[in-house]
Amino acid sequence: MTLTLFSAELAAASMLAGLIGALTGLGGGVLLVPLLILGFGVNVHLAAGASLISVIATSSGAASSYVRDGLTNIRIGILLEVATTLGAVAGALVASHLSTSAIAVIFGIVLLYSAAKTIAPSAQPTPGTADDPIAVRLRLGGAGYGVQRVPLGFAVMAVAGALSGLLGIGSGALKVLAMDRIMRLPFKVSTTTSNFMIGVTAAASAGIYLRHGYIDPLLVWPVMLGVLAGALCGARLLHQIRVASLRWLFSAVIVVLAVEMIAKGIR
């Protein structure tokens, strides 16, 4: 296979990952890393490095559109990025000391947990339950919704950041779940705010991957351009897709990839 054909196929696969990532708030990385490893035979660490750069591009592309449309809760995004950034740096430092098999199995387990929590029935806020005092003080609520359990959401975001640095993803899965299930934000607000956050989380750990030599320009360029194109398309389609459809799309894709990643890690 020539380099041109390989790059074109990479860009096409990355565009698909970026499209689904923008629609679900995953950021593309959680789909892209398994695609690079399973479909193109890329080393786990190089795949994670390319994914982190593409996640930054996704956030820059899709998130700007969501902010313009008023779907993103910027105040919540800025607050939670403090936790995810600290976690991302810690995760990236740990990643260089783990085997590729261990990372693949951890990745698969995280994906399965994310899928199970996403399709489970949503726990609705108890009638009359007051917003979190921190949310009230910081004015985190939006039009038609409040915010609950801010400290717990903040703690989960630190874990999400650690997984981002460890696995080379934007950790959008855990971010969406934390905002949707713990902080009780509407699902579309959760996905768009996740897209707003993932770029900063990825940037925090990308420098460490670069230092260890895990950023390959020949791999990064087609991946980044493909993911960015897919993310921009996803941002345009989000308004036309029902929330229930997003949840099932999110779950179906990551279950398949989870099984493949665990099997590859064990082998």
C-alpha positions in Angstrom: 0.0 0.0 0.0 1.3 3.4 -0.9 1.7 6.2 1.6 -1.0 8.3 -0.3 -3.5 5.5 -0.2 -2.8 4.7 3.4 -3.2 8.4 4.4 -6.5 8.6 2.4 -7.9 5.5 4.2 -6.8 7.0 7.6 -8.5 10.2 6.8 -11.8 8.5 5.9 -11.8 6.3 9.0 -10.9 9.4 11.1 -13.8 11.4 9.6 -16.2 8.7 10.7 -14.8 8.7 14.2 -15.0 12.5 14.3 -18.6 12.5 13.1 -19.8 10.0 15.8 -17.6 11.7 18.4 -19.2 15.1 17.8 -22.7 13.7 17.9 -22.2 11.8 21.2 -19.7 14.0 23.0 -17.0 11.4 22.9 -14.7 13.6 20.9 -13.8 10.9 18.4 -10.8 9.6 20.3 -12.6 6.8 22.0 -13.5 5.5 18.6 -10.3 6.5 16.8 -7.8 4.7 19.0 -9.4 1.2 18.5 -9.8 1.9 14.8 -6.1 2.7 14.4 -5.0 -0.3 16.4 -7.5 -2.9 15.1 -7.9 -1.6 11.6 -4.5 -0.2 10.7 -2.1 -2.1 13.0 -0.8 1.1 14.6 1.1 0.8 17.9 -1.0 1.7 21.0 1.1 4.6 22.1 1.3 6.1 18.6 -2.4 5.7 18.2 -3.0 7.5 21.5 -0.7 10.3 20.5 -2.4 10.8 17.2 -5.8 10.7 18.9 -4.9 13.4 21.4 -3.9 15.8 18.6 -7.1 15.0 16.7 -9.2 15.5 19.9 -7.8 19.0 20.1 -8.9 19.6 16.5 -12.4 18.1 17.2 -12.9 20.4 20.2 -11.8 23.4 18.1 -14.2 22.5 15.3 -17.4 21.2 16.8 -17.3 23.1 20.1 -17.1 26.5 18.4 -20.3 25.7 16.6 -22.1 24.5 19.8 -21.0 27.7 21.7 -22.3 29.9 18.9 -25.7 28.0 19.0 -25.9 28.5 22.8 -26.0 24.7 23.6 -22.7 24.7 25.6 -22.6 25.6 29.3 -19.3 27.5 29.3 -19.3 28.1 33.1 -19.5 24.4 33.9 -16.9 23.5 31.2 -14.4 25.9 32.6 -14.9 24.8 36.2 -14.6 21.1 35.4 -11.6 21.5 33.2 -9.5 22.2 36.3 -10.1 18.6 37.4 -9.7 17.0 34.0 -6.4 18.9 33.3 -4.7 17.7 36.5 -5.9 14.2 35.9 -4.7 14.2 32.3 -1.2 15.1 33.2 -1.1 12.3 35.8 -2.5 9.8 33.3 0.0 10.7 30.6 2.9 10.2 33.0 1.6 6.7 34.0 1.0 5.7 30.3 4.6 5.4 29.4 5.1 2.8 32.1 2.3 0.4 31.2 2.3 -2.3 28.5 0.2 -2.0 25.4 -1.8 -5.1 26.4 -2.7 -3.6 29.8 -3.8 -0.3 28.2 -6.0 -2.2 25.6 -7.8 -4.2 28.4 -8.3 -1.0 30.5 -9.7 0.8 27.5 -12.2 -2.0 26.8 -13.4 -2.1 30.3 -13.9 1.6 30.4 -15.9 1.4 27.1 -18.2 -1.4 28.4 -19.0 0.6 31.6 -19.7 3.7 29.6 -22.1 1.8 27.3 -24.0 0.2 30.2 -24.5 3.5 32.1 -25.6 5.3 28.9 -28.5 3.1 28.0 -29.7 2.6 31.6 -32.8 4.6 32.5 -32.0 8.1 33.5 -32.5 8.9 37.2 -34.7 12.0 37.2 -34.1 14.7 39.9 -36.4 14.4 42.9 -39.2 17.0 42.7 -38.4 19.9 44.9 -34.7 19.1 45.1 -32.7 22.3 45.3 -29.7 23.0 43.1 -26.2 22.5 44.6 -25.2 25.5 46.7 -21.9 25.7 44.7 -23.9 25.7 41.4 -26.1 28.5 42.8 -23.1 30.6 43.9 -21.2 30.2 40.6 -24.4 30.5 38.5 -23.8 27.2 36.7 -27.5 26.6 35.8 -28.8 27.2 32.3 -32.1 28.0 30.7 -34.7 25.5 32.0 -32.3 23.3 34.1 -30.3 23.4 37.3 -27.1 21.7 38.4 -26.8 19.1 41.2 -23.9 17.4 43.1 -21.1 19.6 41.8 -18.3 18.2 44.1 -19.0 14.6 43.0 -19.1 15.6 39.3 -15.7 17.4 39.8 -14.2 14.3 41.3 -15.4 12.1 38.4 -13.9 14.6 36.0 -10.5 14.1 37.6 -10.8 10.4 36.8 -11.9 11.2 33.3 -8.8 13.4 32.8 -6.6 10.6 34.1 -8.1 8.2 31.6 -7.7 10.8 28.8 -3.9 11.0 29.5 -3.6 7.2 29.9 -5.6 6.1 26.9 -5.1 9.0 24.5 -8.8 10.0 24.3 -10.8 13.1 25.2 -12.5 11.0 27.9 -15.8 12.3 26.6 -17.6 9.1 27.7 -17.1 9.7 31.4 -17.6 13.5 31.0 -21.0 13.0 29.4 -22.0 10.4 32.0 -20.9 12.7 34.9 -22.8 15.7 33.6 -25.8 13.6 32.5 -26.2 11.2 35.4 -24.5 13.0 38.4 -25.0 16.7 37.7 -28.4 16.1 36.0 -27.7 18.2 32.9 -29.8 17.7 29.7 -28.1 15.1 27.5 -27.4 17.5 24.6 -26.0 20.1 27.0 -23.7 17.3 28.4 -22.5 16.3 24.9 -21.8 19.8 23.8 -20.1 20.9 27.0 -18.0 17.7 26.8 -16.9 18.7 23.3 -16.0 22.2 24.6 -13.8 20.6 27.4 -12.0 17.7 25.6 -9.5 19.9 23.7 -8.0 21.4 26.9 -7.9 17.9 28.5 -6.1 16.5 25.5 -3.6 19.4 25.2 -2.6 18.9 28.9 -1.3 15.4 28.1 -0.3 15.7 24.4 3.0 17.5 25.4 4.0 14.5 27.5 3.3 12.1 24.6 5.4 14.4 22.3 8.3 14.3 24.8 8.3 10.5 24.7 8.2 10.4 20.9 4.6 9.2 20.5 3.5 11.9 18.1 4.2 10.8 14.5 3.5 13.6 11.9 2.8 11.2 9.1 0.1 9.6 11.2 -1.2 12.7 12.8 -2.0 14.9 9.8 -4.5 12.6 7.9 -6.1 11.6 11.3 -6.4 15.2 12.5 -7.9 16.5 9.2 -10.3 13.6 9.0 -11.6 14.0 12.5 -12.0 17.7 12.1 -14.1 17.3 9.0 -16.3 14.7 10.7 -16.7 16.9 13.8 -17.9 19.8 11.7 -20.4 17.6 10.0 -21.6 16.2 13.3 -22.1 19.7 14.7 -24.5 20.4 11.9 -26.5 17.2 12.3 -26.9 17.3 16.1 -30.0 19.5 16.1 -31.8 17.0 13.8 -31.2 13.8 15.9 -33.3 12.7 18.8 -31.6 12.2 22.2 -32.7 8.5 22.4 -31.0 7.9 19.1 -27.8 9.5 20.3 -27.7 7.2 23.4 -28.1 4.0 21.4 -25.6 5.1 18.8 -23.1 5.9 21.5 -23.6 2.5 23.2 -23.7 0.3 20.1 -20.5 1.6 18.7 -18.4 1.4 21.9 -19.6 -2.1 22.9 -18.3 -3.5 19.6 -15.0 -1.7 20.0 -14.7 -2.7 23.7 -15.0 -6.4 22.9 -12.4 -6.1 20.2 -9.9 -4.1 22.4 -10.2 -6.6 25.3 -9.7 -9.6 23.0 -6.7 -8.0 21.4 -5.2 -7.1 24.8 -5.6 -10.6 26.1 -4.1 -12.1 22.9 
